Amino acid sequence: MAESLAPIDSGLQAEEIKVTAGKRRAAALSELPDKVHTWPYLVRAEFIAGCVLILGLLIWSITIDAPMEEPANPTKTPNPSKAPWYFLGLQEMLVYFDPWFAGVVAPSLIIVGLMVIPYVDINPKGNGYYTWKERKFAMGTFLFGFLALWCVQIVIGVFFRGPGWNFFLPGAYWDPHKVVAMTNVDLPYLLGARTEIGQMLVGMALVGAYFSLIPAVWWLLRDRPWMRELGAVRYGIVSFLFFTELGIVVKMVLRWTLAVKYIMVVPNVINI
């Protein structure tokens, strides 16, 4: 009889130990303050991270040779003529878009998008801390725009663009006499439109159909609690910026795969 009760007693003791430990942890957590001072808790960590970054840059600058080029010569234009590295993303976008879009519209949308974030982001989760689990869409959209539309373009412009702004693989010889035949065509032409008016109408229809997904998504998800909380105006702003960001990538993929120059062409007005 005593042998049969021994496992039960040991199980009860283990359960009591777990309950006691849980109560102790809860009591310890309840004693922690809800807020802590920025100094020294945050500033100390940032200072250490800054020291590590400076040390890494120092080692990098010592080990990698970066000699100065010859003085600027107004009679000799370098090939390729590249902007500073932080602007190479915009210069790389000139391969896929007209200057008015790559140099004016896209940077303006970036600035406006950053300005409206405090007014359209109504999700209180993540304030004061970082969380991927609770903010997948917000953080994913930012990382996609920052990495795919900025950092990747800079890397391509620095390491893969050579003379004539031609594409060179790493380690390949940068031949200044390399000539690449450009066979880019407009997407309406690939779809069968041959007249100028026909290509314009087809292009406008394609762009209109793409952005018509914005109200379509609203109609499908209008009864969701988070959609009702977001509201039509905020949804319109967020979705327009998101679809524009995604459309840039779509245009780049079309150029890489189908050699598409423009999706919509309105002569003497606008080309996209």
N, C-alpha and C positions, 0 to 999 in steps of 0.2 A: 504493500500500500504506500509505504514511504517512497519507494522507487518510482511509482507512477505519479506522485505529486511533485517530485523534484523538477521535472521539465517545466511544469506549470509555474512553480515558484521562480525558476530562473527566467522564464519568459516575462512574468510580471515585473521582476526586478529590472530587466532590460528596458521594458516599456517605461517604468518609473524614471530610469536614468535619462531616457530620451526626453520625457516630459520636463524633467528638471532642467536639463541642458537647454531646452527650448525656452523655458521661462527665463533662464539667466541671459540668454542672447537677447530676448525681447526687452528685458530690463536694461541691458547694456545699451541697446539701440535707442531706447526711450530717453536715456541720459545724454545722448549726443545732441548738439545744437542743430537747429534747422538751417542756420546760416553761419558762415565763417567769414572772416575778414580776408580781403584780397591780399593784404600783406600779413604774414609772409607766405601763406599757403599757395596762392596762384603765382605771384610775382617770382617767388623762389624757383618754382618749376619752370617758368618761362625763361628766367635768367640762365638756368642750367641748360635748357634746350638751345638757347641762343649761343652759349659758349661752345656747345658741341657742334653747332652749325658753323660757327666761325672757325673752329679748329679744322673741320672738314674742308672748308673753302681754302684755308691756309695750306693744308697739305696738297690739295688739288692744284693750287697756283704754283707751288714749288716743284711738283713732279711733272706738270705738263707745260711744255714750252709754248708761249704765245707771243712771238716777236711782233714788233710794230712793222707795219707795211711802209712802203715808200711814201714820201710826201705826195699830197694830192696834186694831180696834174690835170688842169682844165682841158688839155688837148687830148687826153687819153681816158676814155670811159672804161672802168673795169667791167669785165664780163665773167660772171654775172654781176650786175649792180644790185646789191641787196640792201634792204632797209636794216636798221638795228634789229637785233634778234626779237625784241618784244613786239615789233611791228610785222615780223615775217608772217604771222598768221593772216593778217589782212592782205599782204602781198601775195600769199599763196592763194587766197580766195579770188584774186584777179584772174586766175586760170579758169575759174568756173563761172564767174559773174562779171557783169559790166562794172566799170569803176564807180558809177553812181550807187550801185548796191553794195559792193565790197568796201568802198571807202566812206560811204555816207549812211546808207540805210542800216546796214548790219551793225556798225558801231553805235548808231543812235538807238537801235532796239536794245542793244546790250545795256546802255546807260539807262534808258527808260525802264527796262525790265528790272534792273537793280533798284531803281527809285520806287517802284510800285510794290516791291516785296512786302514792306511793312503794312501796306493797306489791303493786300489780297491774301496774305497768309494769316488766317484766323485760327490756326491750330495752336493751342497753348502748349502742346507737348513738345519737349525739346528746349524750352526756355531755360537757360542756365545749365544745360547739360547736352550731351551729344548722344543721339540714339538713331540707329539705322532701322530698328524693328518698328518703331512708331512713326517714322518719317521716310518711308521708302520712296514715295513719289517725289517729294521735295528734294531730298538729297540725291536721288538718282538723276533727276532732271538737271540739277546743278552740276553734278560730276560729269554727266554726259556732255553738257555744254562746255564746261571748262576743259575737260580732257580731250574730247573728240573734236570740238570746234575751235579749240585754242592751242592747247599743248601739242597735239598731234600735228597741226598745221605748222607750228613753229619748228618741230623736229624735222618735218619734211623739207621746209624751206632752208634749214641750216645744213642738213646732212645729205639730202637727196637731190637738191636742185643745183645744177652746174651751169656751164656756159650756155647762153641762149635760153636759160630757165628750163632746160631739158632735164628729164628725170634720169638720175644715175644711181645705180646700186652702190652700197658701201664698198669701198675698195676699188671701184672701177675707175679707169682713167678718164679724166674730164677733158674730152676732146673738144677744143674750141670750134672746130669745123664740123661738128656733128649737125646734121640736118634731118629733122623728123617731118615726114609728110603729114600734114593736118587734114584729116578727112571728116571733120566734125560736121554734122547735119542737125537740123532742127527736128524735134520730136514729132511735130505734126507731119513733116515730110516722111518720116519713117512710117507713120500711120496711114499714108496714102494721099494726103492733101498736097496738091501740086500748085494751085493758084495762090496768090498772095492773100486774097480775101479768105480763101478756104483755110490756109494755115493760121491766119489770125483768129478765125472763129474756133477752130479746133483747139488752139492754144488757150484761148479764153475759157472754153468749155472745160479743159483739163484742170486749169487753175481753180475755176469756180467749183468744179466737182470736188477737188481736194479740200478746199476750205468749207464746203458744205457739210463736211463731216463734223464740224464744230456744233451746229444746231442739231445734227442727227444724234450725236452723243448726248447732248443735253436732253433731247426728247426721250431717249432710251433710259437715261439714268435720273430723270427729274424727280422720281419718288424716293430716291435714296436719301437717308437722313443727312449724310455729309454734303450731298448736292443741294438740298434745301437750305442747309446752313451756309453754304458757300454763296448762294444767290446767283442770279443770272448775270449781273454786271461783273462780279468777280470772276465767275466762270468764263465769261467772254474774253476778259483780259488775259487770264491764265492760259486758256486754250489757244488764243491767237498767238501768243508768244511761243507756246510749246509747238504748235503746228508749223510756225515759221522756222523755228530751230530745227525741227525734224525735216522740213522741206529743203533746207540747205544741204543736209546729208543726202537726201534723195537725189538732188540735182548733182551732187558730186559722184554718187554711185552711177548715175546715168552717164556721166561723162567718162568714167573709167570703163564701164562695161559696153555701152552702145555708142560711144563717141558723140553724145548729144551736146549740141552747143546751146540751144535755147529750147525752153518748153513753150513759151508764149512770145510771139513777136508782133508788136504793133509798130509799123514803120514810122520812124521819126518821133516816136513817143516813148515807148518802153519795151525793153527786152528782158525776159526772165529766163 
